[in-house]
Every structure is written in structure tokens, then in C-alpha cells.
Amino acid sequence: MCGICGEFVFGNDVANTARVERMARQMTARGPDAMGVVTRGRVSFGHRRLTIIDLSERGTQPMQDPDLGLTLVFNGCIYNYKELRGELAAKGYRFFSNSDTEVILKSWAEWGPSAVEKFLGMFAFAIHEHESGTVHLVRDRFGIKPLYYSEKDGRVGFASTLPALLAGGDVDTNIDRVALNHYMSWHAVVPAPRTILNGVRKLPAATVRTYKVDGTYKDWTYWRPSFERSAEDEARSMEEWRDMVLDSMRTAVQRRMVADVPVGVLLSGGVDSSMIVGLLAEQGQKGLGTFSIGFEAANGERGDEFVYSDMIAQHYGTDHTKIFIESSEMQKHLPGAIAAMSEPMVSYDNIGFYLLSREVSKHIRVVQSGQGADEVFGGYHWYPKMQGANNPVDAYMDAFFDRSFDQMREHIAPEYWTSEDESRAFVEQHFAMSGATDPVDKALRLDTNVMLVDDPVKRVDSHTMAWSLEARVPFLDHELVELANRIPSRHKLAHEGKGVLKEAARLVVPNEVIDRPKGYFPVPALKYLEGTYLEMVQDALSSKAAKERGLFNQSYLTALFENPSEHITKLRGSELWQVALLEMWLQAQEV
């Protein structure tokens, strides 16, 4: 796990090494152990290292292989790197390190871009072919590892974080109106390639982008999800699917234990994280570190789920750490959490992951986390509403979107309007794609491959890496997801959602955890803004910077300030927090 960055130029100019160094320094938290910059004329790569695999200097990046004519910067982990190394060694390749980074280099030399289809893991990397001058940018199947880029005046800059690109300089920081449309409609999700800033884009998941020396490029989408299923799949019983899911989960969890340092678990006490702990215990893990967080209650709403995380920790005898955050401490650290976001993300549990990661990083460097289970196995409340829907787009938007297109025009200033409802158009286009006919499957595909990438997964990466902590997500093992996609939706929606997964979990964890009411990461103080929290968001939205930007209609802001608790979105979110978070993020990035 690391931070990568770089610049490459077209024509006869040379790369700006100073810019790359600025980007690398901005990402110190992602890689506190080492920094390196390598420049070869028109191409300069930078790297920040967090040592997880091959703790020696031989694993240092940027990694070069003069014999192969390749330079690489890589962020992530290839879980099957030892198997690939053995295959490559049998072909005659010799290795100078024990790192998964070098396995990528050798794999590229042997198989070219198709090597990515062999990688099991999470990854974002850039690779420079010296002889041809070609540069490739690559992102994993689910976009677990981020990769942002900017293009201007024949130069391409890239980095693991958007703030790093800003630190490099010369980026258009005007607001992207289409992205604002998405942010306000889709619970802050902004699908790739857009970001909230005009001058910054992000490489879509499962993409290899190849830049030629003349500046032309070609994208290859190397993996696409399919929800097509055979007659045999349709006929399988719940019990058959249960056993297949459990076997695949065992493999996914075991793969993510690959490390030269200890691996722990972020334990919320829900089915997903509890199942990870149970499977690791089943595989013989002893002294497993588990970590939970809770917040003060507000408006009668409980701020922790310790009763369930305690139950799992005691059941499996884990080395458990509970972190309780008082309201005053949370508010103190909110600016840091917001500044750490690569993009503005409205979900309350951002601060939870930020503070949890701060504590966990004092103990270990790698954790497994339960993100993705709801999207992959059908756990959200809007999936049953999709079942049999005559108009799946309307059903999805009615359940998920924060506001209609007409409402958005009442909330944002006219200069930021778009001519059409871009978010609806995006959903319509996605639902119309082949490979999913069931309305539930259409929603699951959209959520797993778009919403999940640009909300929960991005949230976890931003806040764990803010404290030099690597998070791994077994529910996004692509082989597990391919299996889950074949399961008929009736089995997923059973038992009030995640039916198949719950049945598999019963063979591993106590029933009390499975049969509990569905929980979420509760942070009541940010849902019911009052007192000093209300003052904080009022200050941000009334600041000189906010007034000059003029994103929101003043009449709308006045209504939010007067009755913040009456403006709650369909997903139990505060509208005031949503608009304030965007403005606070822009100010934190000095935009």
C-alpha cells in the first residue's frame, strides 16, 4: 500500500520533476517509510512507500528493470503474487526482490497488458516502456485503489489522491457542473471519469489506458460484470448457493492475509465483519486484532453497536480494542477528516473511519474490512422495491436519489445548472446495458460497479491511508462477486436482504449477530446538526469563499439553517450536512 504519482509529456519537452516531488510529499501519510522519484526525460514517476510485503530496500519504488526496459510505480497488493512468481521463474525470469511489485514488472514483460487479467488483488499502477515511450495507467476491477489524473498543455499528471494533483499545481479548479449534478442527486457519488473539479479526472475501474508518445491514448476495459445465469443456476437451491458462497468467502479472506506484517479486522459487529473474523478464526488465526468505534448518542439515537462487536470478540477470543469518541473530540478532528478526502464524501461514517484508522494504526498496518457485502449480496432497503419494477429507473431514483432534478434547480445557483438531468441519464444508460435483465440485478450492477467505487470503497481508502493503514475488502474478491452475480435475486433478497450470505454466516458466527436489526455506522451528531456543529456549518456556508463561489441559493440555505432536522434525505442524511461538506472540502483543498 502506497501513494503513486507522476508526469509524462508529449513532444520534445521534459517532465517536471519538481512537480512530481511536490505530489509525492503531499502523500506522506500514504507512504511514510520512503519516498522516491525517477525521471527519464519526458517521464517522471514518484512513490511513497508503506512497507507491507518485502520489508527490505529491494522492494523500493519506483522500481526499474533495465534489462526489461520498464519502470513501475504501484499501489495496492497482488494477493497471488507468489503463484505468479513461481510461474514466471519457470519461464526463466530471475528476481532481485521478494515483492509483488517486481512480479508486476515481470508479468508485464511476459504477457503485456493482458497480465492484469491474471492479478488477484487491488491495484493502481503506472508503467513506462522505455523503448517505445508508451505509458500505461491501470486500475483494479472495482477501483479499490484510486488513480486521479489531469491533462493540460501536452502534459499528463497522475496521483493516488486528488489533493496530491492540486499540490503539483497547474490544475483547473473550477466546479464541474455535471459532477455537481451527480453529487446533489446521488448521495455525493460522482461516477468516473468526472470529479467535482473540471481539471481532475479519475481512471475508471477495470481499465488499462495506454498513452502513445504522440499523446493519443486507448482504453481497454479488461473486466465487465455479468448477471447472466444458466438454467442450472436458476434451479440451484438456497443451500447449494450458501455452500458455494461460504467456500468462496473462505478463499477471499485467506487471500487477504498475504503480508509480511500482522493483519487485523475492523469489527462493526454486523454480519459482514463478524463473518470475516469467524472465517479467520476457523482458519486458525490466533491473537487476531479487532477494532470497533462508537460515538455519543444524539436525539435519542444510539451512537455505537458495541454490544454486537463485544459478542464476536468474546466468542472468538480476539485481541479487541474499543474506541469511544466524545462529541467534542469528533468535532475537533472533522477538519482533518474532510481534508483527507480525495473527493467530498457525505456519509457520516467518514469521521468514523478516520478516527478508527487513527487508533488502529497505532497497533497494526493492515486490516480486513466488510465493505461491499450489501452491494454484492443485496442488503440495502431499495433492492426489494426494484423487484418486478415496471420502470426500474424511476424505482431506483425514488429509493436512492437525494432530490429530484427540479428540486436541485431550487437548491443550486442558476450558473451551476445543467441543461438536462445528468444523473438520471447516467442511470438510464447503465440500466440499458446488456448483461442484466432483472431490475434488481440492474441496481446491483450499478451499485457494485459505480456507487460502491465512489462512496464506500473510496471512503475507506481515503481515511485508512490518512493514517498509513492498508484496508483489504474480501467481499470485493472478483471471483466471489462473479459467483454472487449468478445467484437469482430471490435468494439474495430473502431474510430481509443478503439471504444467501446470512445463511452462509450461520455456519460460522452466532445467530444473535445475524438476526439483529440491520445496523449502519451511526454518527448521530452529524445527522441532527445543532449547537456547535450547526455553528460550524453555518460559518462554512457563510464564509467569504462560499459567497464568492455561490454554489447554493441563499433561500435554500436559510431554510436549512432554520430547521436542519426537517431536511433529511431518503437515505437518512442531512441536506445541510451534504451542502456544507462540499463547501468545507473545497475550502480544505484551498480551491
N, C-alpha and C positions, 0 to 999 in steps of 0.2 A: 504494500500500500504506500502510495507516494503522491507527489504532485509533479505533473509534467507541463512543459511549456516550450515554446519555440517560435521561430520566424523563418519563413523562406520567401525569397523574392524571385521575380521573373525579369528576364533581361540581363543586363551586364552589371547591375548593382550588387552590393554585398549585404548580407544580413546585418541587422543592428544588434550586436552582441550586448550592448548596454541595456537595450530594451528587454532582452531575454533575461538578463541578470535581475532587472527590476521585478519582472514577473516571478522569477524563482524566489526572490527574497520575500515577496508578499505571501508566498505559500509555505512559510517556515513551519507552521503548525502541522501541515500535511506530511512533512518530512523533516523532522528536527535533527536527524542523525548525520546528514551530509547534504552538500549542495554541489552540483557540477554543471558546467556549461561547456559545450563543444561546438566549435564553429568551423565549417568547411565552405568558405566562400559565400555562396548565396543561401546557405542553410545553416541555421544555428539552433541547437536543441539545449534545453535546460531541464534540470531534475532536482527534486527534493526527495531524500530517502528516509523512509521509516523501515527499519530492518525487521523483517518477519521471516524470510527464507534466505538462507545463506548469509549469516551474520558477518561474514568476513568482507574485506575490502574487494575481493574478487567479484562481488555482486554489485559494485558501484555502477551508477549510471551518470550520464549517457553511456551506454555500452556500445563499443565498437568492435568489429571483427574485420581487420584489414584484409585478411585472406578472402573473406566472402564479399567484401566491399559493401558493408552495411553498418549503419548507425541507428540505434534504437533508444527511445525513451518510453517507459512502460509504467502504468499504474494499475494495480489490481493483483490478482492471483490466478494462476493456471493450476487447477487442482489435480489434473492428470499429468503434470509436467514430468514426473518420474517415469511414467509409462512411455511418454513420447521420447524422453531422453534415451531410454533403452532401445526404442525402435530406430532412432537416429544413429545411435552408437553402432548398431548392427549394420547400418549403411556406410559406416566408415568415418562418421563425424567424431571429432575429438573436442572435449570440453575443458575449459580453463576455470570454470566455476561450478558451484552446485545450485545455481539459481534457476528459477523458472524464466527469468529474463533471457538468459542465454538460450534456453530451449526455444523461445520465440524466434530468436535470430536464426538458429539452425533450421527450424521448421520452415521459415520464410525462404531460406536458401534452397531447401529441398522441394517445397510444394508451392511456393509463391503465395499469392493472396488466398488461395484455397486452403492454406494452413489454418485459417480461422475456423473452418468447419470442424477441425479436429480438437479445438481448445474447449475444455470444460472449465468454466470459471467466469470471473468478472474481470473486464479489462478495457482499458483505453490506451492506445499507444500510437506513436508516430514512428515511421521507419523510412530512412533515407537510403536509396540505392545509389551508390557513389558514381558508378559508370554512366548510368542513364540520366542521373539527376532527378529521377522520379521520387516524389514524396507521397507516402500513403498515410492517411489518418483512419483509425479503426476504433469501433466501439462494440461492446458486447451485445448479446442478443436482447437484453432487457434494459440496456442503458444504465446498469447499476453503477458503472464508473462514468463520470461526466467528461465531456470534451467540448469546450467552447472555442469559437474562432471568430476572427474579424478579418475583413478584406478591404484594403484601401490602397490606391496608387500602386498597384502591382506588387503588394506585399500581403502575405497571409500570416497572421499571428494566431497562435492557439495556446490553450491552457486548460488545466483541470477546473479552474474556477473563473467565473466572470469578474470578480474583483481583481484577480491577477491580470487579466487583459486590460482592465482600466489602469492598473499600476504601470503597465507597459506604455500607455499613452497613445494619443492619436486615434481615438475611438469616437464615433458619433454617438452621443449620449441622449439624443432626442428620443421622446417616447414613441414606440411603435404602436400605432392606433389599433391595428388588428390584434396585437398581443394584449392591449388593454381591454379590448372586447372580450377576449378569452378569460383574462384574469377576473373581470367583473361577473362573467356569466358562469364560469366553470370552476368555481371554488378555488380560484387562483391558478388553475392548471393552464400553462401556455405550451401547447404542443410544439415539438421540433418541426422546423428548424428555428422558429422565432424565439426571441426573448423580449422582455419589456423594453429593451433598448434597440433602437434602429441599427446600431453599428455592431451588435453582437448576435451571433447565431450559434446554434449547437448542432453537432452532428447527430442525425437520427440514430436510434438504436439499430443494431444488426447491420451496420453499414461499413463498407470499405470505400473510402474516397481516394482516388488516385489522381494526383496532380502531375501533369507533364511540365517540362521546363518552360514551355511557351505560355503557361497559365491556364490552359484548358484542363478540365477535370471530368471524371466519370465516376458515378456512384454505383456500387453493387450492393444490393440488399441480399445478404447471404443466408438469411433465415426468415421464414414467414410462418406465423401460427396458422393452423388449420383446425377447424372444428368438425370436419367431415368424419363420419364414423361408419363402420361396416355394419352389416346385418348382425354379425356376431357380437359387436359392441352393443348394439341396441338390445340384444337378448340377454346380456350378462346380468346376473343378479347383483344386488347390493353387496352381498357377501364376497362375491368374486372381485368386484371393484375395490372393496375395502382391503382385501389381502394384497392386491396389486399396488394400491396406493401405499400401504404400510411398507412393503418391500422397497418401493422406490424412495420413500422418505428415509428409510434406513440408509440407503446408499447416499442420498443427498446430504444428510447430516454427517455421515462418516467422511465424505469427500472434504467437507469444510473444516475438518480437524487438521488438515495438512498445514504444518507450520513448524518452525524451529523455536517457537515460544509457546507458552500456555494459551489455551483458548477457553473463554468463558461464555456465559449466556445472559442476555438481557431478559429478565423474567418478569413479565407483567402479571402473571397469574391466570392469563387466558388460555384457551385450548392450544393456541399455536406455539407460544413459547414454552408452555408446560410440556407439550409433546416433544419438543427438541430436547429438553432436559431429560425426559423419560427415555428417549432413544439413546442418548449418550450414556445414561446410567446402565441401560440394557447392554451396551457395548463395552462396559467395564470401566468407564471413566471414574476415577476416584478423586475426591477433593475438588470437584468441579466448582468454579467460582460463578455464583449467580448474583444478579444485582437488580433491585427494584427501587422505584421512586414514587413519592406521594406528595401532595400539596394540601394546603389548608382548605377546609370546606368554605363554601360561599353560597348564600341564599338557600341554605339547607341542602346543597348538593355536595356529596362526599368527594373528596379530592384524592383518594387513594384506594387501591384494591389489595392492600397488604394481607388481608385475611386469606386470599387465594394464593398469593405468591409464598406466604409463610407455609401454607399447607404443602405446596410442592417441595419447597426447600427442606422441610422436615421429613417428608415422605422419602426423599432420595438422599438425605444427609449431605446436602451441598454446603459449600462454604459461602453462606448467604450474607449479603450486605444490603441493608435498607437505608435509603436516603430520604429524609423528610425535609421538605423545603417550606420555610415560612414565607408568607406573602411578601414581607419586606425584602427578603433575600432574592426572591424571584424578580421583583421589580428592579432591584439593583443590577441583576445580570441580563435583563431584557435587551439593553442596547448591544451587549456583546453577542447575544444570540442572533439578533437581527443583522448585525454587521457580518456575521459568519455565513449568512445565507448566500448561496450563489445567485439565487433569484428570490424575489419576495414570495414567501410561502405562508399562508394564512392560518393553517391548522395550529390549534393551541399546543399540541404536543411538541412543537419545535423547541420551546423552552424546556420541556421535559427531557427531550433527548440531549439537549445542550448541557444541562446540569447533571443528568445521569452520566453522560460521557466524561464530564469533568471528574467525577468521583471514580468511575470505573478505570480511567486511565492511570490512576494512582496505583492500581493493582496489576493490571494486565494490558496487553496491546491488541488482542484480537477477541472478538465476541461473535457469537451467532445470534441472529435476531429473527423474529417471526413475521416480518413484513411480507406481504404478497398472498397470504393464505385466503383472505377474504375475496380478493380479486380472482384468484385462480380457482377456488372451490365454491364460490357463490355465497359469501357470507353477509353481503350488505342488504339492507331493507328494500332497496329498489329492484332487486332481481325478481322477486315474486310478482311485482307489478308489471314486469316485462312479459311474463308467461302468457302466451296467446294474444299478445297485444296486436290490434289491427293496424295501429300506426306506431311502430317501435320508436321512431324518432321522438314523437310527441310524448310517449310514455317515459322515455329516458329523461328528456328535458324536464318534464313535470316533476320527476322524482329527485333529480340531481342538481339542476341549474339554480343558481342563487337568485337570479332575476331574469325577467323577460327582456327582449330587445327594446321594447317600448319603455319599460321601467329604467333600463340603463340610460336611455336618452334623457330621462328626467334627472338622473343622478350625476352624469358626467357633463362637462362643459362642451358646447357645440363644436369647438375647434378639434375635439378629440373623437368626434363621431366617425363611424364608418358608414358607407353607403348601404351596406346590407348586413344581415346578422351572420357574421363570420363564424361564430361558434355553432350555430345551427347548421350552416353549410358544411362545416367540418364533420359533424356527426352524421349528416346525411350521406356524405361521400364515404365515410368509413363503414357505415351500415350497408351501403350498396356494394361493397367489395365481395367478391366470391369467397367461398370457404366457410360461410356460416349462414344457415337459413333460419334457424330458431332465433326468435327475438332475444331470448336470454343469452344465447351464445354470442349474438352480435354485441350485447352490452358487456359480456365478459371479455370478449376480444378487445374491445375498445378500452376497457378499464385496465386490463393486464398489460397492454402494449402501449398505452398513451397516458392515461391518468396515473397509473402506478409509477411509471417512469418519472413523471414530472410533478409528483407530490410525495407519497410515502418514501420511495426509494431515494429521491433527491434530498429529502428531509434528513434521512438517516445518514447519508454520506456527508452532507454539509456539517452536521453537528457532531458526529463522531470524529471526523477528521479535524475539526476545530481544536480537538484535544489529543491529536495524534493517536487515535484509536481506529482500528480497522473493524468494520462490521461486515459479516457474511450472512447471506439470506438463502437458506436451503429451500424455502418454498418457491424460489425462482430458479431452481435447477431446471434447465430447459428440457431435460428428459422427463422429469416429473410433470412439468407443465404440459408437454405433449401428451402424456398419459391422461392428465386431468381433462384436457380438451376433448378427449374421446368419450368421456363419461356423459351419458344423457342428463340433461338439466334436471329431470325429475329426481334423480338421485342426489344431485348437489343441493337442491332446494329443500330436501327432506329435513325434518327436525328443526324447522325454522332457519334453515341455511347451513351450508357446509356439512350436509348429511353424511356423505361418504367419509369426509375427514374425521368427523366426530365418531363414526363407527370404528374407524381405524384407531383413533385415540383411545377408545375404551379398552383396547388390548394393551395399552401402555400406561395410562395415567388414571388417577382416581376419578370416579364418576361425578363427584361433587364439583370438580372443575369443569367438566363437560356440560352438566345440566344447569349450571348457573345462568342467570340472565346475561345477555351479551353485554360486554363492557367496552369501554374505549379509554383513551388516555385522558382522564379528567383534569382540567385546569380551570376550575370554576371562576377564578378571579378575572380571567380574560374573556369569559362569556358574559359575565354580569359586571360591566365596567362601571365602577363607582369610586368615589374618594380620590386618592392619589393616582389611581390608574386612569380615571376619567380626565383628571387634570393633565396627565402625561400626553394622552392622545389629542386633547384639545390644543395643547401647546404645539404639538407637531403640525396639526392641520391649520393652525392659525399663524404659523411662523412666516417670516418674510419669504423663505424659499418656497413654501407651499403656495402662498398667494401669487408669487411670480409665475409659478408653474400653472396654477389654475386648473387642476385636473377635474375638480368636482364643483357642482353648482352649490352656491352658498346656502340656498334654501334647503337643500338636502342635508348639508352638514348641520344646519341649525336644528332640523328635526331630529337628527341623530343625537346631538348633544342634549337636547331636552328630554328625550326618552330612549336612552340606548337599549334598555332591556326589552323594548317593544319592537325592535327591529332585529329579529332573529331569522336566519336563513333556514331553508328546508333541512339542511344538514346540521342544525343546532349551532350555527355560527353567528357571531355578532357582525352585523353590517358595519358598525362603527369600527370594530377592530380590523375588518378587512380593508377599509379605505385608509385607516390610519397606518396600518402595517406597510402598505405600499409607499406612503409618503415617508415614513420613518426609514424604510430601506433605502429609498433614493437619497435621503439626506445622509445616511450612514456611508453610502458609497461616494458622497460628495458630488452627486450628479445635480 
